[in-house]
Amino acid sequence: MVSTRIIISSGFLGFILMSLIGIKTTDVSDTQLYKNDLEAGLHQDGERMAIDIGLVVSDMDASLGFYRDMLGLEQVGEITTKLIGKGQMIQLKHGSSLIKLLKMESPAVASKEGFVDVIGYRYITLIVPNIDTIIKRIEKENVATVMPLTELGNGAKILMVKDPDGNVVEFVQP
């Protein structure tokens, strides 16, 4: 999935433009969404450097339970969109990056099972300071493990699990 970011100015003109293209903010203003993006990871030149990912989900509540409630990612925005199809987008912050959960009104089709059997984006990696905290959370919630905790030769630890829609999420403790 390719993610597109649109920056709309605040004020009356921004409100009119948002109304015309069918975007309405529910929890935060349009300027706050942009401000959240900037504050998520400023570099010395003032540009945010990150990789955001958009995940189309089948059940927003289950996905929020996984990413926000269990993993502790901060919810920084929520919008209703018509730009990419009618649906709801919730933005969650991890470091300088955003995970954008999208629940579309028209049901999406699940991709083929398996994360290395299909060409394209197959998993996301979250760098974490303490992988043991993640392990406790996933064990408590009985989350499906794709790859058990593995320690690499350089001392890094990795673990892969599945989210509620079967997407693979890798955790790395450097």
Summary of the structure (lengths in Angstrom):
residues: 174
radius of gyration: 17.4
end to end distance: 27.7
largest distance: 56.7
contacts: 460
relative contact order: 0.15
helix: 25%
strand: 32%
